[in-house]
Amino acid sequence: MTLTEKILARASGKARVQAGENVWVNVDVLMTHDVCGPGTIGVFKREFGKEARVWDARKVVIIPDHYIFTADSMSNRNVDILRDFAREQGLPYFYDVIDDPNGHWQFDASQGQHKAQYGSRYTGVCHTTLPWKGHTRPGEILFGTDSHTCMAGAFNQFATGIGNTDAGFILGTGKLLIKVPETMRFYMEGAMQPGVMAKDVILHVIGDIGFDGATYRAMQWEGAGVYGMSMDDRMTIANMAIEAGGKNAMFPCDQKTLDYVNERTKENGTKSEFEPVELEKEQSFVYDKVFDLSKLEPTVACHPDPGQRKLAKEMGNVQLDRAYIGSCTGGKTSDFLAFAEVVRGKTVKIDTFGVPATTKVVRELKDTQWGGQSVWSILESAGVRMTENASCAACLGGPVDTFGRLNTPMKCISATNRNFPGRMGNKESQVFLASPYTVAASALTGRITDPREFVS
């Protein structure tokens, strides 16, 4: 069996499962956020009763992150709905934007977007919060009401996005009926060359198979090239499985995985027992291809979808209006460090926005010193508009006062994960997806630029 099949077999109490089979699985973690959480709660109460209790309070994780730092009253109200539910159900893993469990959230626009407006429990983007807080464990089942839940596949976990109805059902039962997906294998050899990042790997693969090339399939990543990647690299790749239509992404478990997970479960007091699934010699794939990482170059996904692949070096004639770094895909500390490596001591030529994925990233960028100066200060000195309010922000557009949102037609190069028309705001805008290296180099020149001009 493949890694996905082994996890689904275990979770359904079967010795074996095969692609196309429908199985009931026991859920280890359900995650929801401020956009889909209220709808999920509504389904749960409608179907199970107003006084119903969730199946297991310690397996529910609620993370407000999408439409947070906005004066939009309906968005603020959604966070209050989550708080009321978490208090009613006694949910320990609600990462609220304020500290008062009986309070109300209201963004203060008069304070501006740059300084922090959140309490001690707030964390930021759900998909980066889950691993940070120890909720992503090898061999487990994670469902989330967000398409990029597949990012947790980096941790040898079956993780996929679901809708509010399925999530409401899980809240009441802890189970879900799921069809076992076919598996595609992407076998990585070699190592990435200077100037090339994990974002280039996944953009190359999506360009190779198409933005619907993995529809309802598991994308399994293997090979020496994979084991050479950091956990952040694996998260970047797994995150964008959905951009190829994938049901989920799956990475094997190695010592890097174990070290990462063990450190964070211990740090946060979350469940520490788990059982990874190991690779078998006999596996059946619907697609199987070898990729040489050493031959990949900085890559860009062009408007209007993630499958429109071109090399950065071929796009120097594309003039830009904005650069953006952030999101679950491109807002990790390692992403900002790569970005800072390029812009250090220089000045960006176009409007450039930086949104850390989590409050931990904010702290790390402020604490990390290069030559006696914090990385945060280096970014600001280069002209990057940084916000301490970690969130999804403009990655998915949001209300018009969202930090970095494209409110007029413009061309933006972004380290985010999706570029369909209107994704980051204005429907007439064009979004080009690229690695933090490429976004940084392009911010300096005002045109799409191969970062190898700046990274030796």
C-alpha positions as CSV (number, residue, x, y, z in Angstrom):
1,M,0.0,0.0,0.0
2,T,1.0,3.6,-0.4
3,L,1.5,5.9,2.5
4,T,-2.0,7.4,2.1
5,E,-3.6,3.9,1.8
6,K,-1.8,2.7,5.0
7,I,-3.1,5.6,7.1
8,L,-6.6,5.3,5.8
9,A,-6.5,1.5,6.4
10,R,-5.4,2.0,10.0
11,A,-8.0,4.8,10.6
12,S,-10.8,2.6,9.2
13,G,-9.8,-0.5,11.2
14,K,-9.0,-2.5,8.0
15,A,-5.9,-4.5,7.1
16,R,-5.9,-3.1,3.6
17,V,-7.7,-0.5,1.5
18,Q,-7.3,0.3,-2.2
19,A,-7.9,3.3,-4.4
20,G,-11.6,3.9,-5.1
21,E,-12.8,2.2,-2.0
22,N,-15.1,4.1,0.4
23,V,-14.2,3.8,4.0
24,W,-15.3,5.3,7.3
25,V,-12.3,6.8,9.1
26,N,-11.8,7.9,12.7
27,V,-10.6,11.5,12.9
28,D,-7.6,12.6,15.0
29,V,-7.9,16.4,14.5
30,L,-10.6,18.7,13.1
31,M,-9.5,22.3,12.4
32,T,-11.7,25.2,11.4
33,H,-11.3,29.0,11.3
34,D,-13.2,32.2,11.2
35,V,-14.4,32.0,7.6
36,C,-15.9,28.4,7.8
37,G,-16.2,27.9,11.5
38,P,-19.5,29.7,12.0
39,G,-21.0,27.7,9.2
40,T,-19.6,24.5,10.6
41,I,-21.0,25.3,14.0
42,G,-24.4,26.0,12.4
43,V,-24.5,22.6,10.7
44,F,-23.5,20.9,13.9
45,K,-26.2,22.5,16.0
46,R,-28.8,22.0,13.3
47,E,-28.1,18.3,12.9
48,F,-27.2,17.3,16.4
49,G,-29.2,19.7,18.5
50,K,-28.5,23.1,20.2
51,E,-27.3,21.4,23.4
52,A,-25.1,18.8,21.6
53,R,-21.5,18.3,22.7
54,V,-18.6,17.8,20.3
55,W,-17.3,14.3,20.1
56,D,-13.9,15.1,21.7
57,A,-13.0,18.6,22.8
58,R,-9.2,17.9,22.7
59,K,-9.4,17.0,19.0
60,V,-11.0,20.2,17.8
61,V,-8.6,23.1,16.9
62,I,-10.1,26.5,16.1
63,I,-7.9,29.2,14.7
64,P,-9.1,32.7,13.6
65,D,-6.8,33.9,10.9
66,H,-8.4,34.9,7.6
67,Y,-10.4,38.1,8.0
68,I,-9.1,39.3,11.3
69,F,-7.4,42.7,11.1
70,T,-10.2,44.5,9.3
71,A,-12.9,47.0,10.5
72,D,-15.5,44.9,8.7
73,S,-18.1,44.2,11.4
74,M,-19.3,40.9,10.0
75,S,-15.7,39.6,10.0
76,N,-15.2,40.7,13.6
77,R,-18.5,39.0,14.5
78,N,-17.3,35.7,13.1
79,V,-14.5,35.6,15.7
80,D,-17.0,36.2,18.4
81,I,-19.1,33.2,17.2
82,L,-16.0,31.0,17.5
83,R,-15.3,32.3,21.0
84,D,-18.8,31.7,22.2
85,F,-18.7,28.1,20.8
86,A,-15.2,27.4,22.3
87,R,-16.4,28.6,25.8
88,E,-19.7,26.6,25.5
89,Q,-17.9,23.4,24.5
90,G,-14.8,23.8,26.8
91,L,-12.4,23.7,23.8
92,P,-8.8,24.0,25.0
93,Y,-7.3,24.7,21.5
94,F,-9.0,27.9,20.5
95,Y,-6.3,30.4,19.6
96,D,-8.3,33.6,20.1
97,V,-7.3,37.0,18.9
98,I,-8.1,38.5,22.4
99,D,-7.5,37.3,25.9
100,D,-10.9,37.9,27.4
101,P,-13.0,34.7,27.0
102,N,-16.2,36.8,27.4
103,G,-15.1,39.7,25.3
104,H,-15.8,40.9,21.8
105,W,-13.3,41.4,19.0
106,Q,-13.1,44.7,17.2
107,F,-10.2,45.8,15.1
108,D,-9.2,49.4,15.8
109,A,-8.5,50.9,12.4
110,S,-7.2,54.1,14.0
111,Q,-4.1,52.3,15.2
112,G,-3.2,51.4,11.7
113,Q,-2.1,48.0,10.3
114,H,1.6,47.9,11.3
115,K,1.5,47.4,15.1
116,A,0.2,44.3,16.8
117,Q,-3.5,44.2,17.8
118,Y,-3.9,40.8,19.4
119,G,-3.7,39.0,22.8
120,S,-1.3,36.4,24.2
121,R,-3.1,33.3,22.7
122,Y,-3.3,34.6,19.1
123,T,-1.1,32.6,16.7
124,G,-1.8,33.6,13.0
125,V,-2.4,31.4,10.0
126,C,-4.0,28.1,10.7
127,H,-1.7,25.9,8.6
128,T,1.4,27.2,10.2
129,T,-0.1,27.2,13.6
130,L,-1.0,23.5,13.5
131,P,2.6,22.3,13.3
132,W,3.9,25.0,15.6
133,K,1.5,24.0,18.4
134,G,2.0,20.3,18.0
135,H,-1.2,19.3,16.2
136,T,0.4,17.7,13.2
137,R,1.5,14.2,14.0
138,P,2.7,11.3,11.8
139,G,0.3,8.6,10.9
140,E,-2.8,10.6,11.9
141,I,-5.9,11.9,10.2
142,L,-6.4,15.7,10.0
143,F,-9.4,17.4,8.4
144,G,-9.7,21.1,8.0
145,T,-12.3,23.5,6.6
146,D,-9.6,25.0,4.3
147,S,-8.2,23.7,1.0
148,H,-4.6,24.2,2.1
149,T,-5.0,21.8,5.0
150,C,-3.0,19.4,2.8
151,M,0.2,21.2,4.1
152,A,0.2,18.9,7.1
153,G,1.1,16.0,4.7
154,A,4.7,17.2,5.2
155,F,4.4,15.4,8.6
156,N,3.5,11.9,7.3
157,Q,-0.1,12.7,8.0
158,F,-3.3,12.3,5.9
159,A,-4.5,15.9,5.8
160,T,-7.1,17.4,3.5
161,G,-9.7,20.1,3.2
162,I,-13.4,19.6,3.7
163,G,-16.6,21.6,3.6
164,N,-18.8,22.9,6.5
165,T,-21.2,20.0,6.2
166,D,-18.5,17.3,6.6
167,A,-16.9,19.3,9.4
168,G,-20.2,19.6,11.2
169,F,-20.7,15.8,10.9
170,I,-17.2,15.3,12.3
171,L,-17.9,17.6,15.3
172,G,-20.8,15.3,16.2
173,T,-19.3,11.9,15.4
174,G,-15.5,12.0,15.0
175,K,-15.9,10.1,11.8
176,L,-16.1,10.7,8.0
177,L,-16.7,8.6,5.0
178,I,-13.9,9.1,2.4
179,K,-13.0,7.6,-0.9
180,V,-9.4,6.3,-1.0
181,P,-7.5,8.4,-3.6
182,E,-5.2,7.1,-6.3
183,T,-1.6,7.9,-5.6
184,M,0.9,9.7,-7.8
185,R,4.6,9.5,-6.9
186,F,7.1,12.3,-7.3
187,Y,10.6,10.9,-6.8
188,M,13.1,13.6,-6.1
189,E,16.9,13.2,-6.8
190,G,19.7,15.6,-6.4
191,A,19.7,18.9,-4.5
192,M,18.4,22.4,-5.2
193,Q,21.0,24.8,-6.6
194,P,21.6,28.3,-5.1
195,G,18.7,30.6,-5.9
196,V,16.2,27.7,-6.1
197,M,13.7,27.0,-3.3
198,A,11.0,24.5,-2.5
199,K,8.5,26.9,-4.0
200,D,10.2,26.5,-7.4
201,V,10.0,22.7,-7.0
202,I,6.2,22.7,-6.6
203,L,5.6,25.3,-9.2
204,H,7.7,23.2,-11.7
205,V,5.7,20.1,-10.8
206,I,2.3,21.8,-11.1
207,G,3.4,23.2,-14.5
208,D,4.4,19.7,-15.5
209,I,1.1,18.0,-14.7
210,G,-1.3,21.0,-14.9
211,F,-3.3,22.7,-12.2
212,D,-5.9,19.8,-12.4
213,G,-3.3,17.1,-13.0
214,A,-3.7,15.5,-9.5
215,T,-7.4,15.9,-9.1
216,Y,-8.6,13.7,-6.2
217,R,-5.2,12.0,-6.0
218,A,-2.6,11.7,-3.3
219,M,0.7,13.3,-4.2
220,Q,3.4,11.2,-2.6
221,W,7.0,12.6,-2.4
222,E,10.0,10.3,-2.1
223,G,13.7,10.1,-2.9
224,A,17.0,11.4,-1.6
225,G,16.1,14.9,-2.6
226,V,13.1,14.9,-0.3
227,Y,15.2,13.7,2.7
228,G,17.6,16.6,2.0
229,M,14.8,19.1,2.4
230,S,13.9,20.9,5.6
231,M,10.5,20.6,7.2
232,D,9.7,24.1,6.0
233,D,10.6,23.0,2.4
234,R,8.3,20.0,2.7
235,M,5.5,22.2,4.1
236,T,5.8,24.6,1.1
237,I,5.5,21.7,-1.3
238,A,2.6,19.9,0.5
239,N,0.7,23.1,0.9
240,M,0.3,23.5,-2.9
241,A,-0.9,20.0,-3.6
242,I,-4.3,21.5,-3.9
243,E,-3.1,23.8,-6.6
244,A,-2.8,20.7,-8.8
245,G,-6.2,19.5,-7.7
246,G,-4.7,17.0,-5.2
247,K,-6.6,15.4,-2.4
248,N,-3.6,15.4,-0.2
249,A,0.2,15.3,-0.1
250,M,2.2,12.7,1.7
251,F,5.9,12.7,2.8
252,P,7.7,9.8,4.5
253,C,8.6,10.2,8.1
254,D,12.3,10.6,9.0
255,Q,14.4,11.9,11.8
256,K,13.8,15.5,10.8
257,T,10.0,14.9,11.1
258,L,10.3,13.2,14.5
259,D,12.6,15.9,15.9
260,Y,10.3,18.7,14.7
261,V,7.1,17.0,16.0
262,N,8.5,15.8,19.3
263,E,9.9,19.3,20.1
264,R,6.6,21.0,19.5
265,T,4.3,18.5,21.2
266,K,6.6,18.7,24.3
267,E,6.7,22.5,24.2
268,N,2.9,22.8,24.0
269,G,1.7,19.8,26.0
270,T,-0.2,18.4,23.1
271,K,-0.6,14.7,22.4
272,S,2.8,13.1,22.1
273,E,1.9,9.6,21.1
274,F,1.8,8.8,17.4
275,E,2.7,6.0,15.0
276,P,4.2,6.9,11.6
277,V,3.5,4.9,8.4
278,E,6.5,3.6,6.7
279,L,7.2,3.1,3.0
280,E,6.6,-0.3,1.5
281,K,8.6,-1.8,-1.4
282,E,5.4,-2.8,-3.2
283,Q,3.3,0.2,-4.0
284,S,0.9,0.9,-6.8
285,F,0.9,4.3,-8.5
286,V,-1.3,5.8,-11.1
287,Y,1.7,8.1,-12.0
288,D,5.4,7.8,-11.2
289,K,8.1,10.2,-12.3
290,V,11.6,11.1,-11.3
291,F,12.7,14.8,-11.0
292,D,16.3,16.0,-10.7
293,L,16.3,18.9,-8.3
294,S,19.7,20.1,-9.4
295,K,18.3,20.9,-12.8
296,L,15.5,23.1,-11.6
297,E,15.6,26.9,-12.0
298,P,13.7,29.8,-10.4
299,T,10.1,29.4,-11.7
300,V,7.1,31.6,-11.9
301,A,3.4,30.7,-12.2
302,C,1.7,33.2,-14.4
303,H,-1.8,34.6,-14.5
304,P,-4.5,33.2,-14.5
305,D,-3.7,29.9,-12.7
306,P,-0.8,28.1,-10.9
307,G,-0.2,25.8,-13.9
308,Q,1.1,28.5,-16.2
309,R,4.8,27.8,-15.7
310,K,7.6,29.9,-17.0
311,L,11.2,30.4,-15.9
312,A,12.0,33.7,-14.1
313,K,14.9,34.4,-16.5
314,E,12.5,34.5,-19.4
315,M,10.2,37.1,-17.9
316,G,12.4,40.1,-17.4
317,N,10.1,42.2,-19.6
318,V,7.2,41.9,-17.2
319,Q,6.9,45.1,-15.2
320,L,5.4,44.9,-11.7
321,D,3.4,47.2,-9.4
322,R,3.7,45.3,-6.2
323,A,5.5,42.5,-4.4
324,Y,4.1,40.5,-1.5
325,I,5.6,38.0,0.9
326,G,3.4,36.1,3.4
327,S,0.7,33.3,3.8
328,C,1.0,29.7,5.0
329,T,3.1,29.0,1.9
330,G,5.5,31.9,1.9
331,G,5.3,33.6,5.4
332,K,7.5,31.2,7.5
333,T,10.6,32.5,9.2
334,S,12.8,30.7,6.6
335,D,10.9,32.4,3.8
336,F,11.5,35.9,5.3
337,L,15.2,35.1,5.9
338,A,15.6,34.2,2.3
339,F,13.8,37.4,1.3
340,A,16.0,39.4,3.6
341,E,19.2,37.8,2.2
342,V,18.4,39.4,-1.2
343,V,17.2,42.8,-0.1
344,R,19.7,43.4,2.7
345,G,21.4,46.7,2.2
346,K,19.3,47.6,-0.8
347,T,16.0,49.4,-1.4
348,V,12.9,47.9,-3.1
349,K,11.7,49.7,-6.2
350,I,8.0,48.9,-5.9
351,D,5.4,48.7,-3.1
352,T,6.4,45.6,-1.1
353,F,4.3,44.1,1.7
354,G,5.4,41.6,4.3
355,V,2.9,39.6,6.4
356,P,4.4,37.0,8.8
357,A,2.4,33.8,8.9
358,T,2.4,33.6,12.7
359,T,3.2,35.7,15.8
360,K,6.2,33.4,16.3
361,V,7.6,34.4,13.0
362,V,7.2,38.1,14.1
363,R,9.2,37.4,17.2
364,E,11.9,35.4,15.4
365,L,12.4,38.1,12.8
366,K,12.8,40.7,15.5
367,D,15.1,38.5,17.6
368,T,17.4,37.3,14.8
369,Q,20.4,39.6,14.5
370,W,22.5,40.0,11.4
371,G,25.5,42.3,11.9
372,G,23.9,43.9,15.0
373,Q,20.6,44.6,13.2
374,S,17.4,42.6,13.5
375,V,16.1,40.9,10.3
376,W,12.9,42.9,10.9
377,S,14.8,46.2,10.8
378,I,16.7,45.0,7.7
379,L,13.5,44.4,5.9
380,E,12.0,47.8,7.0
381,S,15.2,49.6,6.0
382,A,14.9,48.1,2.5
383,G,11.5,49.6,2.2
384,V,9.3,46.6,3.0
385,R,6.0,47.4,4.6
386,M,6.0,44.9,7.5
387,T,3.0,44.2,9.8
388,E,3.1,42.6,13.2
389,N,-0.5,41.4,12.6
390,A,0.2,37.9,11.4
391,S,-2.7,36.5,9.3
392,C,-3.8,35.4,5.9
393,A,-4.2,39.1,5.0
394,A,-4.2,39.7,1.2
395,C,-3.5,36.2,0.1
396,L,-7.2,35.7,-0.4
397,G,-8.3,39.3,-0.9
398,G,-10.6,39.9,2.0
399,P,-12.3,43.2,2.9
400,V,-11.0,46.3,1.2
401,D,-9.0,47.5,4.2
402,T,-7.0,44.3,4.3
403,F,-3.3,44.9,4.5
404,G,-1.6,44.5,1.1
405,R,-4.9,43.9,-0.8
406,L,-4.9,44.6,-4.5
407,N,-7.7,47.2,-4.6
408,T,-6.9,48.4,-8.1
409,P,-5.8,46.5,-11.3
410,M,-2.1,45.9,-10.9
411,K,0.6,43.3,-11.5
412,C,1.8,41.6,-8.3
413,I,4.5,39.0,-7.7
414,S,3.7,37.0,-4.6
415,A,5.1,34.2,-2.4
416,T,1.5,33.0,-1.8
417,N,-0.1,29.9,-3.3
418,R,-3.0,30.9,-5.6
419,N,-3.4,33.3,-8.5
420,F,-6.8,32.9,-10.0
421,P,-8.5,36.2,-11.1
422,G,-9.6,38.1,-8.0
423,R,-7.7,35.9,-5.5
424,M,-5.8,38.8,-4.0
425,G,-8.5,41.4,-4.5
426,N,-9.2,43.3,-7.8
427,K,-10.5,40.9,-10.5
428,E,-8.4,42.7,-13.2
429,S,-5.1,42.3,-11.3
430,Q,-2.5,39.7,-12.4
431,V,-0.7,37.7,-9.7
432,F,2.6,35.9,-10.4
433,L,3.5,33.2,-7.9
434,A,7.2,32.8,-7.1
435,S,9.7,31.9,-4.3
436,P,10.7,34.4,-1.7
437,Y,14.0,34.7,-3.5
438,T,12.4,35.6,-6.8
439,V,9.8,38.0,-5.1
440,A,12.7,39.8,-3.4
441,A,14.8,40.1,-6.5
442,S,11.8,41.4,-8.4
443,A,10.9,43.9,-5.7
444,L,14.4,45.4,-6.1
445,T,14.2,45.7,-9.9
446,G,10.4,46.4,-10.4
447,R,10.2,43.6,-13.0
448,I,10.2,39.8,-12.7
449,T,13.8,38.9,-12.0
450,D,15.8,35.7,-11.7
451,P,17.1,35.8,-8.1
452,R,20.4,34.3,-9.2
453,E,21.4,37.8,-10.2
454,F,21.5,38.5,-6.4
455,V,22.1,35.0,-4.9
456,S,25.5,33.4,-5.5
